[in-house]
Structures are given as C-alpha cells and as structure tokens.
C-alpha cells in the first residue's frame, strides 16, 4: 500500500483507530506473553476520577473482548463511529471549512458522523420526532453511494470499513490545501 497523506487534523483520529485495533489484536498475537506481563497487576488500567474513587478496568474483561470475534467486531464498529464523530467535528473547526463543506468527501464524512450519532445507522431525519425526512439525494465517493435507501442501515462496517478512513481523510486533505 502506498503511504496515505492526510492533514494534521486527522492524525489523532487515525492514531486512535490504530490504538484501538492494536489493542484488540495484541492478545491474539501474543496471549501468553501478555497474560504473563499483566499477572502482577490487579487491573489492566486505572483512570483517575474527579467524581468519586478511581475507575479500574479489568484485564480479564479486556482479554475476553480481544479474544472474542463478536466482541472485537462490536468494539471495532464503535471505534469507527468515534473516529467519524471526532474527525467531522474537528474538521468543522478549521478555517476554510465553509468553502468545502458541500464537496462529496466532506458530505460523506458528515453522513458517517450522523450515522455514528444514531447508533451506527444512517439517519436522514431532522428533529427528534422523525417527522422531517431530508432526502440526501445521490452522493458518490469512490465506490460508495449514499441515497435515501440507506436509511436505518448500518454504516460500519457494512457500508464503510475502517480501512476506508485513510482514503477519505486523504481526499479531504487535498481539499484543505
């Protein structure tokens, strides 16, 4: 694969996706070594809490997630949702966003962001009552086509896989130059 070039705004999104998938794959590659390395610790990780006492994440739960195909798939889906949300909301803060917001790659990221915020389902309604359906028209980006037929269908990974982010971010980066 050729190196993908993206704008700095997407670095954190790609880094997060890399760490989530790396954290899911590591136990499958070296389970015994990882379990041995974690043996002296009560928890996988502890987070300091500003509300009450610290939060501890179980190493047993982590290994159970990482060693389960189904749980890994679900975590991967939500990592994609978080990536889309973070990338789109970060993109909107850039100077020049208004000039490119109607370009296909930006609109696609917006639809992915919206699907992410609606339980990983494409959602073309405005307002909480689902009364105002907004037809997205036909949006084409590379081999992907968004139409109203996608309403209530999963965005990740059925329509858009985690590997597609690099190319979408690269196409958006070209627009940002």
ZALUM-87310 format. One line per 3 residues: their letters; for each residue x, y, z of C-alpha. Coordinates in nm, 4 decimals, always signed. Layout:
REM residues N
a> X:Y:Z; ...
END
This chain:
REM residues 177
xxx> +0.0000:+0.0000:+0.0000; +0.1228:+0.3456:-0.0795; +0.1599:+0.5910:+0.2093
xxx> -0.1572:+0.7891:+0.2593; -0.1102:+1.1623:+0.3129; -0.3574:+1.3351:+0.5412
xxx> -0.3980:+1.6750:+0.7002; -0.2785:+1.7023:+1.0609; -0.6428:+1.7370:+1.1734
xxx> -0.6883:+1.3640:+1.1064; -0.3720:+1.2454:+1.2860; -0.5444:+1.1955:+1.6215
xxx> -0.8364:+1.0135:+1.4599; -0.6037:+0.7709:+1.2810; -0.3896:+0.7314:+1.5952
xxx> -0.6981:+0.6435:+1.7999; -0.8195:+0.3914:+1.5449; -0.4701:+0.2374:+1.5319
xxx> -0.4523:+0.2031:+1.9095; -0.7993:+0.0510:+1.9402; -0.7328:-0.2084:+1.6713
xxx> -0.3788:-0.2694:+1.8000; -0.5181:-0.3240:+2.1475; -0.7709:-0.5714:+2.0100
xxx> -0.5194:-0.7659:+1.8041; -0.2274:-0.7831:+2.0515; -0.3773:-1.0592:+2.2733
xxx> -0.4366:-1.2759:+1.9675; -0.0739:-1.2416:+1.8611; +0.0900:-1.2959:+2.1974
xxx> -0.1709:-1.4047:+2.4511; +0.0633:-1.5948:+2.6835; +0.3228:-1.3169:+2.6933
xxx> +0.0573:-1.0533:+2.7541; -0.1121:-1.2511:+3.0328; +0.2293:-1.3083:+3.1934
xxx> +0.3197:-0.9395:+3.1703; -0.0152:-0.8376:+3.3241; -0.0078:-1.1020:+3.6011
xxx> +0.1409:-0.8749:+3.8708; -0.1295:-0.6108:+3.8212; -0.4806:-0.6123:+3.9659
xxx> -0.6225:-0.4171:+3.6722; -0.5417:-0.3508:+3.3086; -0.5564:+0.0220:+3.3717
xxx> -0.6915:+0.2665:+3.6269; -0.8322:+0.6071:+3.5482; -0.8329:+0.8869:+3.7987
xxx> -1.1836:+1.0087:+3.8689; -1.2803:+1.3624:+3.9611; -1.6247:+1.2435:+4.0779
xxx> -1.5535:+0.9731:+4.3315; -1.2947:+0.6986:+4.3539; -1.0756:+0.5894:+4.0654
xxx> -1.2152:+0.3643:+3.7924; -1.0374:+0.0361:+3.7271; -1.0653:-0.1568:+3.4023
xxx> -1.0426:-0.5325:+3.4285; -0.7658:-0.7171:+3.2464; -0.9928:-1.0246:+3.2330
xxx> -1.2636:-0.8259:+3.0537; -1.0068:-0.6829:+2.8118; -0.8782:-1.0288:+2.7226
xxx> -1.2343:-1.1602:+2.6894; -1.3163:-0.8811:+2.4451; -0.9963:-0.9189:+2.2445
xxx> -1.0276:-1.2980:+2.2187; -1.3926:-1.2923:+2.1101; -1.4606:-1.2387:+1.7398
xxx> -1.8048:-1.0915:+1.8105; -1.6931:-0.8544:+2.0876; -1.3925:-0.7442:+1.8810
xxx> -1.6247:-0.6732:+1.5872; -1.8571:-0.4624:+1.8017; -1.5715:-0.2646:+1.9596
xxx> -1.4301:-0.2076:+1.6099; -1.7658:-0.0727:+1.4940; -1.7820:+0.1749:+1.7811
xxx> -1.4187:+0.2747:+1.7234; -1.5214:+0.3615:+1.3664; -1.8176:+0.5606:+1.4991
xxx> -1.5907:+0.7557:+1.7350; -1.3423:+0.8162:+1.4526; -1.6136:+0.9579:+1.2261
xxx> -1.7561:+1.1766:+1.5027; -1.4185:+1.3118:+1.6096; -1.2919:+1.3697:+1.2552
xxx> -1.6027:+1.5523:+1.1377; -1.6387:+1.7715:+1.4457; -1.2657:+1.8573:+1.4270
xxx> -1.2932:+1.9340:+1.0570; -1.5755:+2.1820:+1.1188; -1.3419:+2.3932:+1.3354
xxx> -1.0935:+2.4576:+1.0532; -1.0718:+2.7844:+0.8676; -1.1916:+2.7147:+0.5165
xxx> -1.4447:+2.4505:+0.6155; -1.7348:+2.6628:+0.4870; -1.5801:+2.6727:+0.1385
xxx> -1.5541:+2.2923:+0.1102; -1.8436:+2.1658:+0.3210; -2.0547:+2.0692:+0.0175
xxx> -1.7827:+1.8600:-0.1507; -1.8534:+1.4850:-0.1734; -1.5874:+1.3625:+0.0717
xxx> -1.6967:+1.6155:+0.3343; -2.0639:+1.5309:+0.2880; -1.9855:+1.1595:+0.3156
xxx> -1.7962:+1.2157:+0.6415; -2.0963:+1.4165:+0.7627; -2.3311:+1.1261:+0.6872
xxx> -2.0930:+0.8855:+0.8645; -2.0800:+1.1208:+1.1621; -2.4587:+1.1383:+1.1697
xxx> -2.4910:+0.7597:+1.1475; -2.2416:+0.7314:+1.4320; -2.4535:+0.9577:+1.6488
xxx> -2.7617:+0.7462:+1.5720; -2.6414:+0.4044:+1.6823; -2.4393:+0.3260:+1.3682
xxx> -2.7425:+0.3639:+1.1403; -2.7797:+0.6061:+0.8531; -3.0266:+0.8722:+0.9636
xxx> -3.1706:+1.1344:+0.7300; -3.4304:+1.2869:+0.9620; -3.4122:+1.6287:+1.1221
xxx> -3.5687:+1.6764:+1.4626; -3.6392:+1.4298:+1.7411; -3.9839:+1.3202:+1.6207
xxx> -3.8527:+1.1693:+1.2940; -4.1108:+1.3698:+1.1005; -3.8798:+1.5707:+0.8758
xxx> -3.7070:+1.3324:+0.6348; -3.4329:+1.5075:+0.4401; -3.3543:+1.3243:+0.1171
xxx> -2.9733:+1.3146:+0.0839; -3.0016:+1.2897:-0.2942; -2.7272:+1.0828:-0.4521
xxx> -2.3795:+1.1226:-0.3095; -2.0923:+0.9340:-0.4713; -1.7430:+0.8985:-0.3316
xxx> -1.5163:+0.6392:-0.4920; -1.7148:+0.3118:-0.4822; -1.9621:+0.4374:-0.2184
xxx> -2.3057:+0.5765:-0.2947; -2.5299:+0.7376:-0.0337; -2.9023:+0.7545:-0.1104
xxx> -3.2177:+0.7573:+0.0982; -3.2292:+0.3759:+0.0637; -2.9552:+0.3623:+0.3306
xxx> -3.1932:+0.4983:+0.5960; -3.1651:+0.2812:+0.9117; -2.8910:+0.0578:+0.7669
xxx> -2.5523:+0.0165:+0.9398; -2.2729:+0.2485:+0.8335; -1.9870:+0.0422:+0.9811
xxx> -1.8555:-0.1994:+0.8627; -2.1278:-0.2913:+0.6101; -2.1098:+0.0307:+0.4088
xxx> -1.7764:+0.1793:+0.5199; -1.4878:-0.0223:+0.6614; -1.2215:+0.1083:+0.8987
xxx> -0.9628:+0.0895:+0.6197; -1.1647:+0.3373:+0.4128; -1.0934:+0.6204:+0.6595
xxx> -0.7365:+0.6689:+0.5353; -0.8574:+0.7319:+0.1793; -1.1473:+0.9526:+0.2831
xxx> -0.9170:+1.1594:+0.5043; -0.6638:+1.1846:+0.2226; -0.9308:+1.3087:-0.0204
xxx> -1.0497:+1.5652:+0.2331; -0.6891:+1.6711:+0.2959; -0.6499:+1.7529:-0.0731
xxx> -0.9493:+1.9862:-0.0425; -0.7916:+2.1583:+0.2587; -0.4779:+2.2624:+0.0685
END
